[in-house]
């Protein structure tokens, strides 16, 4: 007969197996279950082909989390498709200025406050290609301060929303679409017709008789110009020689004039000195004349005496004219 099964041994075996299972998860899982993580939601406008759950989430090239969930919702009121992408950020991968991990936000208000701080700093998510061979995508966070901020404001599972920007491929595609749209708006038929008309006018001009005559006239003008230049080159050498000779003669004449004018200048200087001396003497003479011509001077007194003598002579002459016999008998 077989021995009965001991329930205590079975229970101990189950407890031991459970402990080993938990230890294996902690060891081989790298302690992921014990890490503090925070979830956010991101809405991308572009297609999510190549983005899978578990794709890395990086901050300037450093992995800080993974993609936790990708959903697809249809908004019938707004007639649009919403693609919420839930990411999970490992708080221990992001340290503060003191080197300690950021405290995990527990409530929705705390998570939204943390998200607002990141948004104010210009942090935005963008889809990037992991490998061109596989076409797999990952979420890259970087600071795009110049790009406009776009938030949907949709509440998805009480998760804080982070903004996104189009991927590089989407930006190139959008730019190409804008260029094509502008090209479609151009009046291409009118432009082609105008171009055809212009080409026809150019062809008519190039094949016209006037243009042929103009070419012939231009060729003749160029030939005559060539002859004129040849003649000028032939006559220019003697002309330059004459100019050089004239310049040499002028230089010689100037030198001779300089030599001849030097004695004249010296004589002129002496003459000026003599004239200056004469002017000084004349000035002294004028000063002497002024001194003589004063009322108290001898010249003035002599003139007074002459005036008295002239008056006496006039009176005598008048008397003799009235009494001529006074010369014989004397004055009565």
C-alpha positions in Angstrom: 0.0 0.0 0.0 1.2 3.5 -0.8 1.9 6.1 1.9 -0.7 8.9 2.4 0.3 12.3 1.0 1.4 14.8 3.7 -0.6 18.1 3.2 2.1 20.0 5.1 4.8 18.9 2.6 2.6 19.9 -0.3 2.0 23.4 1.2 5.7 23.8 2.0 6.5 22.9 -1.6 4.1 25.4 -3.0 5.4 28.2 -0.8 8.9 27.4 -1.7 8.0 27.4 -5.4 6.3 30.8 -5.1 9.4 32.3 -3.3 11.7 31.0 -6.0 9.4 32.4 -8.7 9.4 35.9 -7.0 13.2 35.7 -6.6 13.6 34.8 -10.3 11.4 37.7 -11.4 13.4 40.1 -9.2 16.7 38.8 -10.4 16.1 38.3 -14.1 13.7 41.3 -14.4 16.4 43.7 -13.1 14.2 44.9 -10.4 11.7 46.5 -12.8 8.8 45.9 -10.5 10.3 47.9 -7.7 11.1 51.0 -9.8 9.0 54.1 -9.5 7.4 55.0 -12.9 5.1 57.7 -14.2 2.8 57.5 -17.2 2.0 60.2 -19.7 -0.1 60.3 -22.8 1.0 61.7 -26.2 -1.1 62.3 -29.3 0.7 62.1 -32.7 -0.9 63.5 -35.9 1.2 61.3 -38.1 0.8 57.6 -38.8 2.1 55.2 -36.1 3.3 52.5 -38.5 6.5 51.1 -37.0 5.8 52.2 -33.4 5.2 49.2 -31.2 4.5 48.6 -27.5 7.8 48.3 -25.7 9.5 50.8 -28.1 12.1 52.9 -26.2 11.4 56.4 -25.0 14.5 58.6 -25.1 15.4 62.0 -23.8 18.1 63.5 -26.1 19.3 60.0 -26.9 19.2 58.5 -23.4 16.5 55.9 -22.8 14.2 57.0 -19.9 11.2 54.8 -20.5 9.2 52.7 -22.9 5.9 52.8 -24.8 3.3 51.2 -22.6 0.1 51.4 -24.7 -1.0 52.4 -28.2 -4.7 52.9 -28.7 -7.1 54.0 -31.5 -10.2 56.0 -30.8 -12.8 57.4 -33.2 -14.3 60.8 -32.3 -17.6 60.7 -34.1 -18.5 64.3 -33.1 -15.4 65.8 -34.5 -15.0 63.2 -37.3 -11.4 62.5 -36.4 -9.2 59.6 -35.3 -7.4 59.9 -32.0 -4.3 57.8 -31.4 -3.3 58.1 -27.7 0.2 56.7 -27.0 0.9 56.0 -23.3 4.5 56.1 -22.2 6.0 55.1 -19.0 8.9 57.1 -17.6 11.4 55.6 -15.1 11.8 58.2 -12.4 15.2 56.8 -11.4 16.6 57.6 -14.8 16.0 61.3 -14.4 17.9 63.0 -11.6 17.5 66.5 -10.1 20.3 69.0 -9.5 21.3 67.2 -6.2 21.7 63.9 -8.0 18.6 62.3 -6.5 15.7 60.8 -8.6 12.6 62.9 -9.0 9.8 62.0 -6.6 7.1 60.0 -8.3 3.9 62.0 -8.8 1.1 60.1 -7.2 -2.0 62.2 -8.1 -3.2 63.5 -11.4 -2.7 67.1 -10.2 1.0 66.4 -9.4 1.6 64.6 -12.7 0.0 67.5 -14.6 2.1 70.0 -12.6 5.3 68.1 -13.6 4.1 68.0 -17.2 3.5 71.7 -17.2 7.0 72.3 -16.1 8.3 70.2 -18.9 6.0 72.0 -21.4 7.2 75.4 -20.2 10.8 74.3 -20.8 9.9 73.5 -24.4 10.0 69.7 -24.1 8.1 68.0 -27.0 7.9 64.4 -28.3 8.8 63.4 -31.8 8.8 60.0 -33.6 12.2 58.9 -34.8 13.4 55.9 -36.8 15.4 53.2 -35.0 16.6 51.5 -38.1 16.1 52.2 -41.8 16.1 48.4 -42.4 13.3 47.5 -40.0 11.4 50.8 -40.1 10.8 50.6 -36.4 10.1 53.9 -34.6 10.8 55.2 -31.1 9.7 58.3 -29.1 12.4 61.0 -28.8 12.0 63.9 -26.4 13.9 67.1 -27.0 13.5 70.9 -26.5 11.7 72.5 -29.5 11.1 76.0 -28.1 10.5 77.5 -31.6 7.8 75.0 -32.6 4.2 75.9 -31.7 2.6 74.2 -28.7 -0.3 71.9 -29.5 -2.3 70.1 -26.8 -5.6 68.3 -27.5 -6.9 68.7 -23.9 -8.4 65.2 -24.1 -8.6 63.3 -20.8 -7.3 59.8 -21.4 -7.3 57.6 -18.3 -6.5 60.5 -16.0 -3.0 60.8 -17.6 -1.1 64.1 -18.0 -0.6 65.0 -21.7 2.7 66.0 -23.2 2.9 67.8 -26.6 4.4 66.5 -29.8 5.8 67.8 -33.0 5.7 66.3 -36.5 8.6 64.0 -37.4 11.3 65.1 -39.9 9.7 62.9 -42.6 6.3 64.4 -41.9 7.7 67.9 -42.1 9.4 67.2 -45.4 6.2 65.6 -46.7 4.1 68.6 -45.5 6.5 71.0 -47.2 6.3 69.0 -50.4 2.5 68.9 -50.2 2.4 72.7 -49.7 4.7 73.2 -52.7 2.6 70.9 -54.9 -0.6 72.7 -53.7 0.9 76.0 -54.7 2.0 74.6 -58.1 -1.6 73.3 -58.7 -2.9 76.7 -58.0 -0.7 78.3 -60.6 -2.2 78.9 -64.1 0.1 76.5 -65.8 -1.9 76.4 -69.0 -1.7 80.2 -69.3 2.0 80.1 -68.5 2.7 77.4 -71.1 0.7 79.4 -73.7 2.7 82.6 -72.9 5.9 80.6 -73.0 5.0 79.2 -76.4 4.1 82.7 -77.7 7.4 84.0 -76.4 9.4 81.2 -78.0 7.6 81.8 -81.4 8.4 85.5 -81.2 12.0 84.8 -80.4 12.2 82.3 -83.4 10.6 84.9 -85.7 13.1 87.5 -84.6 16.1 85.2 -85.0 15.0 84.2 -88.6 13.9 87.6 -89.7 15.7 89.5 -92.6 16.3 92.5 -90.3 18.4 90.4 -88.0 20.4 89.1 -90.9 21.0 92.6 -92.1 21.9 93.7 -88.6 24.4 90.8 -88.4 26.0 91.9 -91.7 26.1 95.5 -90.5 27.6 94.5 -87.2 30.3 92.4 -89.0 31.2 95.4 -91.1 31.3 97.7 -88.1 33.6 95.3 -86.3 35.9 95.1 -89.4 36.1 98.9 -89.6 36.7 99.1 -85.9 39.5 96.6 -86.3 41.0 98.7 -89.1 40.7 101.9 -87.0 42.4 100.3 -84.0 45.2 99.1 -86.3 45.7 102.6 -87.7 45.6 104.1 -84.2 48.3 101.6 -83.0 50.4 102.5 -86.0 50.1 106.3 -85.4 50.2 106.1 -81.7 54.0 105.4 -81.4 55.1 108.6 -83.2 52.6 110.6 -81.2 53.9 109.2 -78.0 57.5 110.0 -79.1 56.4 113.6 -79.9 54.7 113.9 -76.5 57.8 112.6 -74.8 60.0 115.1 -76.6 57.6 117.9 -75.8 57.7 117.0 -72.2 61.5 116.9 -72.2 61.7 120.3 -73.8 59.2 121.7 -71.3 61.2 120.3 -68.5 64.4 121.9 -69.9 62.6 125.3 -70.4 61.4 125.2 -66.8 64.9 124.5 -65.5 66.3 127.4 -67.7 63.5 129.7 -66.5 64.3 128.7 -62.9 68.0 129.6 -63.4 67.2 132.9 -65.1 64.5 134.0 -62.7 66.7 133.6 -59.6 68.9 136.7 -60.2 65.7 138.7 -61.0 64.2 137.7 -57.8 67.4 138.6 -55.9 67.4 142.1 -57.6 63.7 142.5 -56.9 64.3 141.7 -53.3 67.0 144.4 -53.1 64.8 146.9 -54.8 62.1 146.2 -52.3 64.5 146.7 -49.5 65.5 150.1 -51.0 61.9 151.1 -51.5 61.2 150.2 -47.9 64.1 152.4 -46.7 62.7 155.3 -48.8 59.3 154.8 -47.4 60.8 155.0 -43.9 62.7 158.2 -44.8 59.5 159.7 -46.3 57.6 158.8 -43.1 60.3 160.7 -41.0 60.1 163.7 -43.4 56.3 163.7 -43.1 56.6 163.6 -39.4 59.0 166.6 -39.6 56.6 168.5 -41.9 53.8 167.9 -39.5 55.9 169.3 -36.7 56.8 172.5 -38.8 53.2 173.0 -40.0 51.7 173.2 -36.5 50.4 176.7 -35.4 53.3 177.1 -33.0 55.9 176.0 -35.6 58.2 178.3 -37.6 56.5 177.7 -40.9 53.1 178.8 -39.6 54.7 182.0 -38.0 56.5 182.7 -41.3 53.2 182.4 -43.2 51.6 184.9 -40.7 54.4 187.4 -41.2 54.1 187.0 -45.0 50.3 187.6 -44.7 50.9 190.8 -42.6 53.5 192.0 -45.1 51.1 191.3 -48.0 48.4 193.3 -46.3 50.7 196.2 -45.6 51.8 196.2 -49.2 48.2 196.1 -50.4 47.3 199.1 -48.2 50.4 201.0 -49.5 49.4 200.2 -53.1 45.8 201.3 -52.6 47.0 204.6 -51.0 49.4 205.3 -53.8 46.6 204.7 -56.3 44.5 207.2 -54.5 47.4 209.7 -53.9 50.0 209.3 -56.5 51.5 212.7 -55.7 52.5 211.5 -52.3 55.7 210.1 -53.9 56.7 213.7 -54.6 55.3 215.5 -51.6 55.1 212.8 -49.1 52.2 211.6 -47.1 49.9 214.3 -45.8 
